[in-house]
Amino acid sequence: MNIQPQLIKDCINRNRRSEYELYKLTYSYLMSISIRYTRNQDLAKEYLNVGFLKILSNLEKYKEEIPFKAWIRKIMINTLIDEYRKQKKHIEVIDYVDYHYDNSDYAELNSALDHINTNDIYKLITQLPPMAQQVFNLFVIDGYSHKEIGEILNIEEGTSKWHLNSARTKLKEILEQMVTPYRIEAS
Amino acid sequence: MKDMYNFEKNLKKKLDENEFPFDEKNWEKASAMIDASRSNKKPFMFFMLSAIALLVTTGAVYFFYNSSPDNSTENLLAVNNSSIQVKETSLNAVDYPNEINTVSKESKNIQTDPSTPVSEPASSLTAHKSGKTENYIKSHITSNNKHSEETANIASAENNNNKNNPSANLTSGKSDFKNTSASNKPGSNSNTSATTNAGNYDKAKNTTVKEIPVVLGSNSGNNLSGKTNSSNTPENANTNKLGNIVNPVAANVNPAISQSKVTDSVPAVRAVTDNTLIVNSIDSVNIIPSLVTDSTAFAISIAAPFQAKKTTDFLYAEAGASYLLGWNSNGIQEANGFNLVAGFNYLHYFNTIISFGIGAQYTSINNLSQSTYTVSRVNYDFGVSKDITSIKYIRLHYVTVPVKLGFNVGKNNVIGVGANISMLLTDEYRDERHHTNNAEPMTDNNQLSTKKGNGYFAGFNPYDIQASVFYRRKLAKGLSINAEFGYGLMDIKNNSHFKNGNFEKSTGGKLTLCYDLFKK
């Protein structure tokens, strides 16, 4: 993603063509973030638009010394967390599931990961319980600490850890099911 | 543990490397959202600027009409009685400030004019100049008493040919310059009392009253020497039980214009200080008395408009219906229809024109037909199945705080501007759950459950603000009708939640009946 300063200036001046260019250039990156935090691709696209609108409306505040990619990533994640908060109650009602922590080794899964395409990985993540999905994304993929996650999601630090463990356990369960055919092939 | 971290590292790498093909259709949606967000600001700004312009204009008109030329005279009369009314026509008729100055400086040869009509109406008192005589009628204070009607007059006269130069006095038992007992005794000579009072006043003020230019009615030099008017005897003037107002030239009093009637219990003129004349129980104040001294021109004027004390605070119940225009959603007009409105309002009048109101009301938004939120969970078992939950919203319930600034137009009409600040209390929705296999549509056959619920309103803005204009008309005592138009300033529905770029405004009209519950 190579965003020229002139393009940003044109977007600040509300040049629709430039806005289109920026959207096109950032679409894939923003979508890769959005889809991890949502339950399906349609919703991910919708949130992507909300995030892009926030990016456009805050472009005047952007400082060039900050990498543009990191800046829009931060805005996109904040947007997704906001949207999650809004529908948190609803999702929890219909999707809450208990998980047991399982810390067995990942060596086999690690090698199986090479055989799984990225779309399946997204599906894996979307099958996690909503809160576990958010915590997993924030901690594992986006590099937030449990303390930061606690503040973002308004939960205790320990609760964040619990959700991360439940996410890992659930992922492992699903992955084991997915890699079974590869095991059979290998044997 | 190390394997787990490596696994997650690889997972992250794979996710970061993934490319999503650009979706042109999604850009069209984004473009619509951008347009909507930018156009939303324009009506808000337009409305706010219009409201400010309306307020400024109304305020300017109000202050313009309340700063009439009659108020150019100093307001030296403090009136703390509710029964005072002012006949402004008489104030207009007397161009007294100039005349006072004329009298005070050029009154050496003034004589009373015998030709002045005796029966001159009180409401049209004017200063008369005729030949060597000038009479300036400055004051006429009238009040009514059911039990007794005693005449009190405030008058003064000056005749430089007369060395006894009677001075009008405004005296009171509570005044700064005390009246002598002699002045109040029945049968005492009015001229004597006048002289005495003048002297007292001089002492009290420590100044010299050179010219007292107020003469009542038709006077002559003879009158000053004690000729009495049959309807206004010295007894009438001086036997005032209250001793509050003593007419120094009672013999000269014109009954037609000296109708100050003082009650037994309440003094007509309660006190006179350097700057203030306090009047009680006066029904009408027609003319302005004036005393001119070396140091200061002591004038009593009346700042119009004096109004009787009015009810300024109201608590009223309001109930009726609102009609929302609704909004277009997927080609269907949603939220269009009538809603119940009920609540209480408090209204405070700052003055006779401007009022401020605030209240608490219940209202709702009915007929939600295009507000369905669907969440699906895909299960990869033997084939693909979906657990789908649909939340179909039916109605939103709000508590509203109406804030209104009203302007009286005429006796029974009020127009104004305001804002209705609403907070979403709860909602009603239908929760439907389906289980579908292999992408089959949701039907009654695969419906697992359906139930009504409330309290879940994710996707709706918790607040709403309407800018409003209203018209209220009094129908009967304590009952009025209120018509209001409100323009929604906030988006009712969250676009990302409902996957659209619409701006759903709560714009519409309201018709309510208002009934006064309490007023003071």
Chai-1 contact restraints between the chains, C-beta under 6 A:
chainA,res_idxA,chainB,res_idxB,connection_type,confidence,min_distance_angstrom,max_distance_angstrom,comment,restraint_id
A,Y23,B,W27,contact,1.0,0.0,6.0,A-B,restraint_1
A,K24,B,F22,contact,1.0,0.0,6.0,A-B,restraint_2
A,Y27,B,F22,contact,1.0,0.0,6.0,A-B,restraint_3
A,S28,B,E19,contact,1.0,0.0,6.0,A-B,restraint_4
A,S28,B,F20,contact,1.0,0.0,6.0,A-B,restraint_5
A,M31,B,F20,contact,1.0,0.0,6.0,A-B,restraint_6
A,S32,B,N18,contact,1.0,0.0,6.0,A-B,restraint_7
A,K45,B,N26,contact,1.0,0.0,6.0,A-B,restraint_8
A,E46,B,S496,contact,1.0,0.0,6.0,A-B,restraint_9
A,E46,B,K499,contact,1.0,0.0,6.0,A-B,restraint_10
A,Y47,B,S496,contact,1.0,0.0,6.0,A-B,restraint_11
A,N49,B,K29,contact,1.0,0.0,6.0,A-B,restraint_12
A,N49,B,A30,contact,1.0,0.0,6.0,A-B,restraint_13
A,N49,B,M33,contact,1.0,0.0,6.0,A-B,restraint_14
A,V50,B,S496,contact,1.0,0.0,6.0,A-B,restraint_15
A,F52,B,A30,contact,1.0,0.0,6.0,A-B,restraint_16
A,L53,B,M33,contact,1.0,0.0,6.0,A-B,restraint_17
A,E83,B,S496,contact,1.0,0.0,6.0,A-B,restraint_18
A,K86,B,A458,contact,1.0,0.0,6.0,A-B,restraint_19
A,Q87,B,A458,contact,1.0,0.0,6.0,A-B,restraint_20
A,H90,B,A458,contact,1.0,0.0,6.0,A-B,restraint_21
A,I94,B,T389,contact,1.0,0.0,6.0,A-B,restraint_22
A,D105,B,D3,contact,1.0,0.0,6.0,A-B,restraint_23
A,Y106,B,D3,contact,1.0,0.0,6.0,A-B,restraint_24
A,Y106,B,M4,contact,1.0,0.0,6.0,A-B,restraint_25
A,Y106,B,F7,contact,1.0,0.0,6.0,A-B,restraint_26
A,A107,B,D3,contact,1.0,0.0,6.0,A-B,restraint_27
A,L109,B,F7,contact,1.0,0.0,6.0,A-B,restraint_28
A,N110,B,D3,contact,1.0,0.0,6.0,A-B,restraint_29
A,N110,B,N6,contact,1.0,0.0,6.0,A-B,restraint_30
A,N110,B,F7,contact,1.0,0.0,6.0,A-B,restraint_31
A,L113,B,N10,contact,1.0,0.0,6.0,A-B,restraint_32
A,T118,B,K14,contact,1.0,0.0,6.0,A-B,restraint_33
A,T118,B,N18,contact,1.0,0.0,6.0,A-B,restraint_34
A,I121,B,K14,contact,1.0,0.0,6.0,A-B,restraint_35
A,V140,B,E8,contact,1.0,0.0,6.0,A-B,restraint_36
A,I141,B,K12,contact,1.0,0.0,6.0,A-B,restraint_37
